[in-house]
Amino acid sequence: MSFFILLCAVQFEKGIGQKEIKEQLIQMVQHNRLSHALLFLGKEGSGALALALAFAQYIVCEQVNGKIKNNPEPSLFGEPATASLQPTHFNDSCGVCSACVKASQLIHPDIHFSYPVIPRKSGDKPISTDYINEWRRFIDAQPYGNVYDWLQFIGAENKQGNITSDECNDITRKISLKSFESEYKILIIWMPEYLTKNGNKLLKLIEEPPPNTLFLLVAENEDLILPTILSRTQLVKIPMLSNLEVESALAQRMGVPIEKAQQIAALSEGNYREALQLLEQAEDDWQITLREWLNLISKKNLGGQVKWIEDMSKQGREKQKQFLKYFTHLLEQAIRLSVVDEKTADSLSIAANEKDFALRLNKLCTIHQQEAIVHELDKASYYIERNANGKMLFHALTIKLYHIITNNSLILIH
């Protein structure tokens, strides 16, 4: 069997959700159906890297692969030796054997990593190994982080990360070595989108790897991977997390109150990285900000609108996008509530404070008006992404919302 892996060193049970994918990976091993090259394809925040790391740890785990035996020798009291444990008995790595401890710390000698890097200074020809200490700290701190987080972590600023030609040569060198402790050598390539044409150097290696070598690629965008590499891998599609999985993770791991966890989960749309970012800014009560804005519009308070727009323009792009996203989320909840009967509405999984606000929105405007507002919010988010002037954008949006909302009632005031 041959392997290529890109990992996040954890046990399966410590990852968030993805139960079906975890079972699929375990079945691959137990039924000897594991390809020599797997592509873990999942959007940002889905946990693809965490799954790959857990899978690598599962592969090298001494208990899973039978190196650890129960009572391998007869005891002093005459009990017979028992047979070694078989891989089919385990649905996760043990987490305590020497191999698991090393894998969890990203120091296992047979698990190698490749990821985008930058030159430290002009003329450098960087390879992933040059940044291994930073990589370990990054995975420990941000296991659901994206490539932007990683490049900022290593001080890239505006520099473009890359998996270089020299890195491809180093990969070839590593794969040519014999394994030190495990039966398999595992290579994890994170973000193979950054290979560009350099990846052609790895084609033969991936197609015909040395014995007991596993390649595991972890990617977000299938369209940016070299077709020649894509065709040589077995695809493992990682779906986005469910709102409930994100909500449970926030509540159980981060101690977030359930109502706040529900709100963040709904906004993050299955992206756990986004959920953590929203959590960092949980002190920003967008509902209060939104209520103020809509009341200023309803009351035609032009002076108040100018001050509100001024304050919002100072928030920065990320917070502005989060605010618009939250408004869209509440409008979607309002539309849901408006198309069901009261009994069904009571059964919907909507936070109490959001349900109250959504019902108020339904009194303020019709579904048709709400859909028009969502359209304007989507356009505004698009322009924010492209560095639109915040003051001008929110001024224009305020005028558009006034024209959409023809009912000037103040029902949003408590």
PAPAFI-808861 format. One line per field, with one value per residue (C-alpha): x, y, z. Coordinates in nm, 2 decimals. Layout:
REM PAPAFI-808861
x = X  ...
y = Y  ...
z = Z  ...
***
This chain:
REM PAPAFI-808861
x = 0.00  0.12  0.02  0.05  -0.11  -0.17  -0.26  -0.38  -0.25  -0.56  -0.78  -1.10  -1.30  -1.15  -1.25  -1.58  -1.86  -1.79  -1.90  -1.96  -1.62  -1.45  -1.62  -1.54  -1.17  -1.16  -1.33  -1.07  -0.80  -0.99  -1.09  -0.75  -0.91  -0.67  -0.53  -0.17  -0.29  -0.59  -0.73  -0.92  -1.13  -1.32  -1.40  -1.25  -1.36  -1.49  -1.21  -1.04  -0.69  -0.80  -0.94  -0.62  -0.41  -0.63  -0.61  -0.23  -0.23  -0.46  -0.23  0.08  -0.10  0.08  -0.24  -0.43  -0.16  -0.10  0.24  0.10  -0.02  -0.22  -0.01  0.23  0.41  0.26  0.23  0.40  0.08  0.04  -0.22  -0.16  -0.05  -0.33  -0.33  -0.24  -0.52  -0.62  -0.69  -1.05  -1.11  -1.03  -1.23  -0.97  -0.61  -0.53  -0.38  -0.13  0.12  0.46  0.35  0.03  0.21  0.46  0.20  -0.01  0.29  0.37  0.71  0.66  0.97  0.75  0.49  0.61  0.44  0.44  0.27  0.30  0.60  0.78  1.14  1.27  1.50  1.58  1.75  1.62  1.49  1.25  1.12  0.85  1.11  1.24  0.91  0.84  0.84  0.60  0.38  0.36  0.26  0.01  -0.17  -0.18  -0.33  -0.55  -0.62  -0.91  -0.72  -0.69  -0.39  -0.43  -0.40  -0.09  0.09  0.01  0.14  0.48  0.49  0.42  0.22  0.16  0.40  0.26  0.30  0.42  0.51  0.83  1.04  1.29  1.02  0.92  1.28  1.28  0.96  1.13  1.42  1.20  0.99  1.31  1.41  1.31  1.05  1.20  0.93  0.61  0.52  0.43  0.58  0.31  0.34  0.08  0.05  -0.16  -0.30  -0.17  -0.33  0.00  0.20  0.14  0.35  0.61  0.37  0.45  0.78  0.57  0.36  0.56  0.62  0.25  0.16  0.43  0.54  0.79  0.63  0.43  0.42  0.09  0.02  -0.25  -0.34  -0.57  -0.73  -1.01  -1.05  -1.05  -1.03  -0.69  -0.51  -0.31  -0.54  -0.24  -0.22  -0.60  -0.63  -0.38  -0.57  -0.87  -1.12  -1.25  -1.51  -1.55  -1.89  -1.94  -2.03  -2.40  -2.52  -2.58  -2.22  -2.08  -2.32  -2.23  -1.86  -1.89  -2.10  -1.90  -1.54  -1.56  -1.82  -2.04  -2.40  -2.63  -2.83  -2.51  -2.37  -2.69  -2.66  -2.29  -2.35  -2.62  -2.40  -2.09  -2.28  -2.08  -1.74  -1.58  -1.30  -1.56  -1.75  -1.43  -1.38  -1.74  -1.69  -1.39  -1.61  -1.91  -1.91  -2.04  -2.41  -2.52  -2.89  -2.87  -2.68  -2.94  -3.23  -3.09  -3.03  -3.38  -3.54  -3.34  -3.46  -3.82  -3.82  -3.64  -3.38  -3.12  -2.88  -2.89  -2.84  -2.53  -2.38  -2.47  -2.31  -2.00  -1.96  -2.02  -1.77  -1.50  -1.57  -1.35  -1.44  -1.47  -1.70  -1.91  -1.95  -2.04  -2.31  -2.46  -2.45  -2.63  -2.90  -2.94  -2.97  -3.24  -3.43  -3.41  -3.55  -3.83  -3.92  -3.92  -4.16  -4.39  -4.45  -4.54  -4.83  -4.79  -4.75  -4.47  -4.30  -4.28  -4.09  -3.83  -3.48  -3.45  -3.30  -3.56  -3.42  -3.38  -3.73  -3.87  -3.67  -3.77  -4.13  -4.09  -3.93  -4.24  -4.45  -4.22  -4.22  -4.35  -4.17  -4.13  -3.96  -3.74  -3.62  -3.54  -3.34  -3.15  -3.06  -2.92  -2.73  -2.57  -2.46  -2.32  -2.11  -1.98  -1.86  -1.71  -1.50  -1.37  -1.27  -1.57  -1.57  -1.76  -1.92  -2.05  -2.17  -2.37  -2.51  -2.64  -2.77  -2.96  -3.14  -3.22  -3.37  -3.58  -3.73  -3.79  -3.95  -4.26  -4.41  -4.26  -4.38  -4.15  -4.23  -3.86  -3.84  -3.89
y = 0.00  0.36  0.69  1.07  1.28  1.63  1.63  1.80  1.59  1.51  1.21  1.17  1.21  1.55  1.69  1.87  1.67  1.49  1.15  0.99  1.10  0.96  0.63  0.63  0.68  0.41  0.17  0.24  0.12  -0.17  -0.31  -0.23  0.01  0.30  0.47  0.58  0.95  1.10  1.45  1.59  1.86  2.09  2.46  2.69  2.60  2.25  2.08  1.90  1.96  1.84  1.52  1.46  1.50  1.26  1.01  1.02  0.96  0.67  0.52  0.53  0.44  0.14  0.00  0.03  -0.14  -0.41  -0.32  -0.30  -0.64  -0.73  -0.95  -1.05  -1.29  -1.55  -1.39  -1.52  -1.68  -1.89  -1.69  -1.75  -1.47  -1.31  -1.23  -0.88  -0.64  -0.60  -0.28  -0.37  -0.33  0.04  0.33  0.59  0.61  0.54  0.88  0.75  0.53  0.67  0.72  0.90  1.13  1.22  1.26  1.49  1.71  1.70  1.55  1.20  1.12  0.94  1.22  1.50  1.83  2.06  2.40  2.75  2.95  3.28  3.38  3.52  3.75  3.83  3.55  3.28  2.95  2.85  2.50  2.39  2.25  2.60  2.69  2.36  2.53  2.80  2.53  2.34  2.65  2.75  2.41  2.42  2.77  2.76  2.41  2.55  2.84  2.92  3.00  3.38  3.31  3.10  3.35  3.63  3.40  3.38  3.75  3.74  4.06  4.12  3.86  3.57  3.22  2.94  2.57  2.61  2.40  2.35  2.23  1.97  1.85  1.82  1.62  1.38  1.35  1.28  1.02  0.83  0.77  0.46  0.50  0.53  0.40  0.34  0.10  0.39  0.72  0.99  1.32  1.59  1.87  2.15  2.38  2.21  2.50  2.68  2.42  2.58  2.44  2.32  2.04  1.86  1.76  1.54  1.36  1.04  1.03  1.05  0.80  0.55  0.62  0.40  0.11  0.21  0.57  0.77  1.11  1.32  1.65  1.90  2.16  2.41  2.48  2.20  2.43  2.57  2.23  2.11  1.87  1.63  1.60  1.60  1.30  1.10  1.13  0.97  1.24  1.26  1.54  1.71  1.88  2.20  2.15  2.17  2.46  2.22  2.09  2.44  2.54  2.23  2.29  2.66  2.56  2.26  2.36  2.74  2.77  3.00  3.05  2.84  3.15  3.32  2.99  2.95  3.30  3.26  2.91  3.05  3.33  3.11  2.88  2.57  2.75  2.70  2.94  3.21  3.11  3.16  3.50  3.60  3.48  3.71  4.00  3.88  4.20  4.37  4.35  4.38  4.35  4.68  4.85  4.72  4.83  5.18  5.20  5.09  5.33  5.62  5.53  5.49  5.82  6.01  6.12  6.25  6.38  6.05  5.86  6.07  5.99  5.62  5.61  5.78  5.52  5.23  5.35  5.34  4.97  4.82  4.59  4.26  4.40  4.58  4.25  4.07  4.33  4.30  3.92  3.93  4.16  3.92  3.63  3.80  3.88  3.51  3.41  3.67  3.52  3.17  3.28  3.45  3.15  2.90  2.88  2.96  2.60  2.53  2.87  2.75  2.44  2.63  2.64  3.01  3.19  3.37  3.72  3.67  3.54  3.85  4.07  3.87  3.91  4.28  4.29  4.11  4.39  4.65  4.51  4.24  3.94  4.13  4.42  4.19  4.01  4.35  4.45  4.12  4.19  4.53  4.39  4.13  4.40  4.61  4.31  4.26  4.62  4.61  4.31  4.54  4.82  5.05  5.36  5.27  5.61  5.64  5.28  5.30  5.64  5.49  5.18  5.39  5.58  5.26  5.10  5.41  5.38  5.00  5.05  5.25  5.18  5.44  5.26  5.26  4.90  4.81  5.02  4.82
z = 0.00  -0.07  0.09  0.06  0.34  0.46  0.82  1.14  1.43  1.64  1.70  1.50  1.82  1.88  1.54  1.50  1.33  1.00  1.13  0.79  0.65  0.96  0.91  0.54  0.62  0.88  0.64  0.38  0.61  0.76  0.42  0.26  0.00  0.07  -0.24  -0.24  -0.30  -0.14  -0.19  0.11  -0.06  0.18  0.20  0.46  0.81  0.72  0.91  0.61  0.76  1.10  0.95  0.75  1.06  1.25  0.97  0.96  1.33  1.29  1.02  1.25  1.58  1.73  1.87  1.54  1.34  1.59  1.73  2.08  2.21  2.52  2.75  2.47  2.71  2.95  3.29  3.61  3.71  3.39  3.19  2.82  2.59  2.40  2.03  1.91  1.86  1.50  1.32  1.26  1.64  1.64  1.52  1.63  1.72  2.08  2.15  2.41  2.23  2.13  1.77  1.86  2.10  1.83  1.56  1.79  1.84  1.46  1.53  1.41  1.18  0.92  0.88  0.66  0.58  0.28  0.27  0.12  0.24  0.17  0.15  0.48  0.29  -0.07  -0.26  -0.02  -0.16  0.12  0.19  0.43  0.68  0.73  0.89  1.08  1.42  1.31  1.15  1.48  1.67  1.40  1.40  1.78  1.78  1.47  1.35  1.15  1.01  0.64  0.42  0.49  0.86  0.80  0.59  0.84  1.12  0.95  0.88  0.51  0.51  0.14  0.01  -0.19  -0.05  -0.27  -0.28  -0.47  -0.71  -0.43  -0.21  -0.47  -0.48  -0.10  -0.11  -0.35  -0.12  0.18  0.01  -0.11  0.26  0.44  0.72  1.07  1.30  1.12  0.84  0.62  0.52  0.51  0.32  0.39  0.13  0.25  -0.01  -0.33  -0.51  -0.44  -0.63  -0.97  -1.25  -0.99  -0.91  -1.24  -1.07  -0.84  -1.10  -1.14  -0.76  -0.69  -0.97  -0.88  -0.52  -0.33  -0.13  0.18  0.10  0.15  -0.01  0.14  -0.02  0.16  -0.06  -0.07  -0.44  -0.69  -0.99  -0.88  -0.86  -1.15  -1.35  -1.39  -1.01  -0.96  -1.19  -0.98  -0.65  -0.49  -0.39  -0.03  -0.03  0.31  0.34  0.54  0.91  1.01  1.22  1.50  1.49  1.50  1.78  1.99  1.94  2.05  2.35  2.47  2.37  2.41  2.68  2.47  2.60  2.38  2.25  2.14  2.00  1.79  1.65  1.56  1.41  1.19  1.07  1.01  0.77  0.86  0.86  1.20  1.13  1.07  1.38  1.59  1.43  1.51  1.86  1.90  1.81  2.02  2.21  1.90  1.94  1.58  1.68  1.88  1.59  1.34  1.55  1.58  1.20  1.11  1.37  1.23  0.88  0.99  1.18  0.90  1.15  0.90  1.17  1.35  1.02  0.94  1.28  1.24  0.90  1.03  1.31  1.08  0.82  1.09  1.17  0.90  0.62  0.82  1.07  0.81  0.62  0.94  1.02  0.67  0.70  1.03  0.89  0.60  0.85  1.04  0.72  0.62  0.96  0.92  0.58  0.73  1.01  0.76  0.55  0.83  1.07  1.44  1.55  1.30  1.39  1.75  1.64  1.43  1.58  1.62  1.91  2.12  2.07  1.70  1.67  1.84  1.61  1.30  1.39  1.42  1.08  0.94  1.08  0.92  0.57  0.34  0.21  -0.12  0.06  0.26  -0.05  -0.20  0.11  0.10  -0.27  -0.16  0.13  -0.10  -0.34  -0.06  0.07  -0.28  -0.30  0.05  -0.06  -0.34  -0.10  -0.16  0.05  0.37  0.42  0.07  0.06  0.38  0.29  -0.04  0.14  0.39  0.11  -0.07  0.25  0.31  -0.03  0.02  0.36  0.30  0.65  0.89  1.20  1.50  1.59  1.64  1.96  2.28
***
